[in-house]
């Protein structure tokens, strides 16, 4: 465990660096999300295929993060994170030069691999360097950078696509992210509580297997899959709804719904105080429940009610993510980088799978179908949370993955 406490100069230095890193990660990952309707028109494909530039990146990111954590054990935390940010910034610029959906998907796939070095290793770095009492708030601030980056990328690309072209927007984002990546490289202090290990494939798979021995961690991985899947599904297809009848809103105006990310940023940074007061289990139940309420609001045909629902849903999501991710860091006793990698593997796998499946629900059943899918995901998340809290109360002994799945089925 680290010793850097909130309020110190070093704490602020680390937080600013990770705020920028989170910004780069999410602006490059989600800058194409508001462009999905544009891709359907430009490339002549369905909503499901238009979602591939986002889904394939999330899938490549999820798989690559399983290896990124172990690579950072050998090369060092900071080295891997810097390489990740610089490479993804360059690839973000290259997406602006793609001429077909196939080319765009291919570059975005490579971008997902490059992105993997930051999110998994970031949680491990923070868990090792930051004092336990300050960890949740530090992760919350890092997630705030994610929120603001995601918001900025979505609004900027939608507005620029309407004013000039989506290629110009992606080129500018790539250039800005490269500058921020170089700032991160210069300002982040080297790890102090980390010891390098020689790379060993056997260690990689054995450490991942050890994380799957803990039923509590498995529950957290499942929750990450479900809450992220529901979040991306909502934002992927709300643009299609608002661009079509009866609203027919311009893309630049629809993109303003992403301003509610500011509320998500606030909720994630403030959640640490509430967790200390009420406990992780209660606050995670409250935040997932908030997502359910927000999703139900969006069924309304009134535009103001829809936007309110999106805001409520977003606050709940960022709060839930901050709690669950910090819970993984504190519950994992060894190989925290691998534990974080597995959490984020399921997190982005949920984004990839549900984000694409949501296209089928949108095409077949409209917005009510999308909301039904989201409610199903969140309901499953609440079931896993009940198992997780009972596990935490009884300090569940380690069990095999198979035994845990048997418990969940019963």
SULKA-V341550 format. One line per field, one symbol per residue. ss: DSSP state (H for helix, E for strand, L for the rest). phi: phi as a letter, one per 20 degrees, with the letter a starting at -180 (. if undefined). psi: psi as a letter, one per 40 degrees, with the letter a starting at -180 (. if undefined). A space follows every 50 residues. Layout:
ss = ???
phi = ???
psi = ???
This chain:
ss = LLLELLLLHHHHHHHHHHHHHHHHHHHHHHLLHHHHHHHHHHHLLLHHHH LHHHHHHHHHHHHHHHHHHHHHHHHLHHHHHHHHHHHHHHHHHHHHHLLL HHHHHHHHHHHHHHHHHHHHHHHHHHHHHELHHHHHHHHHHHHHHHHHHH HHHHHHHHHHHHHLLHHHHHHHHHHHHHHHHHHHHHHLLLLLLLLLLLLL HHHHHHHHHHHLLLHHHHHHHHHHHHHHHHHHHHHHHHHHHHHLLLLLLL HHHHHHHHHHHHHHHHHHHHHHHHHHHHLHHHHHHHHHHHHHHHHHHLLL LLHHHHHHHHHHHHHHHHHHHHHHHHHHHHHLLLLHHHHHHHHHHHHHHH HHHHHHHHHHHHHHHHHHHHHHHHHHHHHHHHHHHHHHHHHHHHLLLLLL HHHHHHHHHL
phi = .ecfdfneffffffffffffffffgefffdfegfegffffffdmcfgfff ffgefffffffgffffeffffffeeoffgfffffffffffffffffdfdb fffffffffffffffgfefffgffgffedefgfdfffffffffffgffff ffffffffffffecbfffffffggfffffffffgfeeffffddccfcffb gffgfffffffeeefffgffffffgfffffffgfffdffgffedfeelff gfffffffffgffffffffefgffffednfgfffffffffffffffgffg efffffffffffgfgffffffffffffffeffeclfffffffgfgfgeff fffffefgfffffecmfffffffffffffffffffffffffffelgffcf fffffffffe
psi = iiehiieidddddddddddddddddddddededeedddddddefiidddd edddddddddddddddddddddddeidddddddddddddddddddeeiei ddddddddddddddddeddddddddddddhiddedddddddddddddddd dddddddddddddciddddddddddddddddddddddhiiidfhhiiihh dddddddddddeehddddddddddddddddddddddedddddeaiedfii dddddedededddddddddedddddddeiddddddddddddddddddedi ehdddddddddddddddddddddddddddddhdifddddddddddddddd ddddddddddddddeadddddddddddddddddddddddddddeghihii ddddddddd.
